[in-house]
Amino acid sequence: MMYEHFDNTVKGIKDKLNQDPEGINARKKYVLELSRLGRKLYSKNETIAWCGVTAPFDLLSSMGVTSCFVEFVGAMLASTQTAGFFFEDAEDAGFATDSCAYHRAVMGAVLKNAMPEPDFIIGTSSPCTAGLAVMENFANQYKKDFFILNVPQNYSKDAIKFLSSQIEELTHFISAHTKKPLSKEKLGLALENFNHSSQLLKDIYKLAMTKPSPVDNRLLRDFGVVMTLLMGTKEGVDICQAFKDELNQRIETGRHHASKEKTRLIWIQNRIQYPFPLDKMLDDMGAKIVIDELNTVTWEPMDPDNPFESIAKRMISIPFSMDTSQRIKNMQNLAKDYQIDGAINPCHWGCRQGTGARGLISKGLRDIDVPVLNLEIDCVDSRNLAKGQIETRVEAFMEMLS
């Protein structure tokens, strides 16, 4: 089922791009590459690793491994409105209904044999232990070897050394399964591509700061977290260049003025994954999400001469790995840089990390005069959606801001 979905998506987008050969079409090209990745994952012809969200995907791709974080599949199931079939299987098997729906959807897919069997599994303690527990369940279900990266939440010499030694050990683990040694040349090229993409990301996010912003409510949704799957590849560089070109074109042609931007918003953590008309609601009210919390570059350039240390520094520096006080400081800086009027925080049901910090986040942003709308919503399981209530609260929040 999923292979056919990704294959049909690839064919459909290629047809649309062929009809507009002169267009930039950044978002279409981005979805095309992600769909190609999905097709590879389900092709049964690749060395597959299912991973935690913060795994070093550039390292894995340089070692010939096709990899993905499992929450990506949970989001895809929600977006195609097929997740409900898998929730029921997971819940019947004993997975609690108040656990994260990203994980329940994927666990149900595993129980239904709708996930490709991995060659090995790599868990990460960041961003959450629930994700780590699901990866352990995967390993037990498939009877595959399981490697855990314990990511510290403090940026210190000892923490970097601790994580870099694990990453080096991970390369030996991967080599033992692929029967291929780490190629320093391929890893060096991956890190060069990563650096090139990172600079382009900085350019993209700086362009998004323009007032009015050239982004719309869809263009960069979930971009920062999902782009990690392509970082380190030539395709990742090309995608970032396409987004930069598109934003520049919107500014040069004055297209960004057509949005009649009245209110600038920051979106905290994950977007809503299933079809829901929130973007259109915001458009109609002149409200624009100009920045997602995870659309930010917090890492230093990768050093090909010290690859493990560089990757460790990057993994520790991202918002998913920050302690709450650092994460709030990062949000405050983004709110100031993007001249934000308000924030929307979808308090995803079952997410102890995101929902648990809601009070501290609200206070931290109020301290810089940025109001926060906390939405009690399940970002993946639409069975729990109180649509009318959410729409009413969003409308009231926008009226308050204006």
Secondary structure as GFF3:
##gff-version 3
##sequence-region A 1 402
A	DSSP	alpha_helix	2	19	.	.	.	ID=ss1
A	DSSP	alpha_helix	26	41	.	.	.	ID=ss2
A	DSSP	beta_strand	48	51	.	.	.	ID=ss3
A	DSSP	alpha_helix	57	62	.	.	.	ID=ss4
A	DSSP	beta_strand	66	69	.	.	.	ID=ss5
A	DSSP	alpha_helix	70	79	.	.	.	ID=ss6
A	DSSP	alpha_helix	83	92	.	.	.	ID=ss7
A	DSSP	alpha_helix	101	111	.	.	.	ID=ss8
A	DSSP	beta_strand	120	124	.	.	.	ID=ss9
A	DSSP	alpha_helix	129	142	.	.	.	ID=ss10
A	DSSP	beta_strand	146	149	.	.	.	ID=ss11
A	DSSP	alpha_helix	157	178	.	.	.	ID=ss12
A	DSSP	alpha_helix	184	208	.	.	.	ID=ss13
A	DSSP	alpha_helix	223	226	.	.	.	ID=ss14
A	DSSP	three_ten_helix	227	229	.	.	.	ID=ss15
A	DSSP	alpha_helix	234	252	.	.	.	ID=ss16
A	DSSP	three_ten_helix	255	259	.	.	.	ID=ss17
A	DSSP	beta_strand	263	267	.	.	.	ID=ss18
A	DSSP	alpha_helix	278	284	.	.	.	ID=ss19
A	DSSP	beta_strand	287	292	.	.	.	ID=ss20
A	DSSP	alpha_helix	307	317	.	.	.	ID=ss21
A	DSSP	three_ten_helix	319	321	.	.	.	ID=ss22
A	DSSP	alpha_helix	324	337	.	.	.	ID=ss23
A	DSSP	beta_strand	342	348	.	.	.	ID=ss24
A	DSSP	alpha_helix	352	356	.	.	.	ID=ss25
A	DSSP	alpha_helix	358	366	.	.	.	ID=ss26
A	DSSP	beta_strand	372	377	.	.	.	ID=ss27
A	DSSP	three_ten_helix	382	384	.	.	.	ID=ss28
A	DSSP	alpha_helix	387	401	.	.	.	ID=ss29
###
